[in-house]
Amino acid sequence: MSPVEEGAAAPRLVVPPTAWPMRWLRLISDGLTYGPPSAVVNFFTSSPRPVDPETVWRTFTRPYPRFLQAVIDHYPPPRRRERLIAQMLAQPHAGGIEYHYDLSNEFYRLFLDKTFMFYSCADFLKADDTLEQAQLNKANHILSLIDPKPGEAILELGCGWGSMLRHIHAHAGDLKSLSGYTLSHEQKRYIEENFGFNVMLEDFVTTDLGEERYDKIYSIGALEHVRPNEIPELAKKVYAALKPGGRAVHHFFSLNGNDPHATSMVTAQLFFPGSILSLHSHHLAAAREAGFTLTHDSEHDYRPTLRAWFDNLVANRERAHQLVGVQQTNKYLAFFATSWAFFNLKEATLHRLVLVKG
Ligand SMILES: C[S@@+](CC[C@H](N)C(=O)[O-])C[C@H]1O[C@@H](n2cnc3c(N)ncnc32)[C@H](O)[C@@H]1O
């Protein structure tokens, strides 16, 4: 596990298995320190026994009385929120990514789609679409936005388990012109062993992307990990790394509204330590200032994907317990349910952007 667990003053990220009444006492103290959603996630996670999935789902996704929702939205107060988030952002990027993604490839395989292993929002276009069909729908839409041509140099920022690189390769690419960045050792190993793309284990925020090197640069579910102060610089780097007329395609979710330290960002630290979302307006301004022209901005619904992952994990719980333990499994069930509520309350929206270098 990553060093982030040892951070002195940072919110506690791993919850030791605890029996009643310690869990209840902790529920209260976490609630006072981090707010109700973080406290409830920790409460479920710390159960020494598998949690009841229906209880977890209902707890996070049901509508709350107005007063309780107001507490969830405003507690901890802004100054404390900022401080808690600042503590988490003091750690290096890579530690937080490893913490989340280097859990176990086999564990992720238990709930992601069987075809691609996409760990990002799918497009459920019909009521009876399976997760596999929905991820194919998404891959086809992003393919049409990237519009890859044979021989083009194409780079993915945050390539996961190589899902989209495979789809591009099947349609247009030659292996050597496709490359990707990840910070997960497990993902890099998986891609190299299975597909042979050029995967770089480097931080795409800090690494040099070069000048006019790529025809297309895209990201799927990776800008969520880029901190607000890094977004403008990254937009400029991507712009510089594209050839004239090149395009960037980004699929990511961003905060609606104007509060960059929303209470949900405190809870998010339990799952993605050291990452914080940006406001959508901030993404658009950074792209514009870098010189890009925005030619496409579509919105997509993350909720059906989260429900599908939740159901798949429930169906494969025994194996999940063997691979990562009861607590991590409890935690992922809470993660999917609380994320569903996050999108349902429209705190964030999933966007796909096409940005063209003029
Ligand atoms: C949510 S996953 C999405 C993976 C893949 N694009 C997909 O759709 O399945 C985020 C990916 O971004 C990578 N990532 C996040 N921040 C990164 C950074 N600063 N440098 C390199 N990779 C990063 C993670 O390692 C992971 O592969």
The ligand as an SDF file (V2000), in Angstrom:
LIG
                    3D

 27 29  0  0  0  0  0  0  0  0999 V2000
  -10.0420    6.4150  -14.2600 C   0  0  0  0  0  0  0  0  0  0  0  0
   -8.6130    5.7230  -14.9830 S   0  0  0  0  0  0  0  0  0  0  0  0
   -9.1020    5.7340  -16.6810 C   0  0  0  0  0  0  0  0  0  0  0  0
   -8.2950    4.7790  -17.4990 C   0  0  0  0  0  0  0  0  0  0  0  0
   -8.6950    4.6480  -18.9640 C   0  0  0  0  0  0  0  0  0  0  0  0
   -8.4920    5.8720  -19.6860 N   0  0  0  0  0  0  0  0  0  0  0  0
  -10.1250    4.1470  -19.0880 C   0  0  0  0  0  0  0  0  0  0  0  0
  -10.9710    4.8900  -19.6050 O   0  0  0  0  0  0  0  0  0  0  0  0
  -10.3670    3.0180  -18.6830 O   0  0  0  0  0  0  0  0  0  0  0  0
   -7.3990    7.0660  -14.8630 C   0  0  0  0  0  0  0  0  0  0  0  0
   -6.0430    6.7590  -15.4750 C   0  0  0  0  0  0  0  0  0  0  0  0
   -5.2610    7.9560  -15.4640 O   0  0  0  0  0  0  0  0  0  0  0  0
   -3.9430    7.6560  -15.0000 C   0  0  0  0  0  0  0  0  0  0  0  0
   -3.3930    8.8930  -14.4460 N   0  0  0  0  0  0  0  0  0  0  0  0
   -4.0070    9.7630  -13.6040 C   0  0  0  0  0  0  0  0  0  0  0  0
   -3.2000   10.8150  -13.3630 N   0  0  0  0  0  0  0  0  0  0  0  0
   -2.0530   10.5950  -14.0590 C   0  0  0  0  0  0  0  0  0  0  0  0
   -0.8320   11.3310  -14.2250 C   0  0  0  0  0  0  0  0  0  0  0  0
   -0.6480   12.4950  -13.6240 N   0  0  0  0  0  0  0  0  0  0  0  0
    0.1310   10.8000  -15.0290 N   0  0  0  0  0  0  0  0  0  0  0  0
   -0.0660    9.6090  -15.6590 C   0  0  0  0  0  0  0  0  0  0  0  0
   -1.1980    8.8910  -15.5470 N   0  0  0  0  0  0  0  0  0  0  0  0
   -2.1810    9.3670  -14.7620 C   0  0  0  0  0  0  0  0  0  0  0  0
   -4.1470    6.5160  -14.0190 C   0  0  0  0  0  0  0  0  0  0  0  0
   -2.9400    5.8070  -13.8310 O   0  0  0  0  0  0  0  0  0  0  0  0
   -5.2320    5.7020  -14.7630 C   0  0  0  0  0  0  0  0  0  0  0  0
   -4.5900    4.9000  -15.7310 O   0  0  0  0  0  0  0  0  0  0  0  0
  1  2  1  0
  2  3  1  0
  2 10  1  0
  3  4  1  0
  4  5  1  0
  5  6  1  0
  5  7  1  0
  7  8  2  0
  7  9  1  0
 10 11  1  0
 11 12  1  0
 11 26  1  0
 12 13  1  0
 13 14  1  0
 13 24  1  0
 14 15  1  0
 14 23  1  0
 15 16  2  0
 16 17  1  0
 17 18  1  0
 17 23  2  0
 18 19  1  0
 18 20  2  0
 20 21  1  0
 21 22  2  0
 22 23  1  0
 24 25  1  0
 24 26  1  0
 26 27  1  0
M  CHG  2   2   1   9  -1
M  END
$$$$
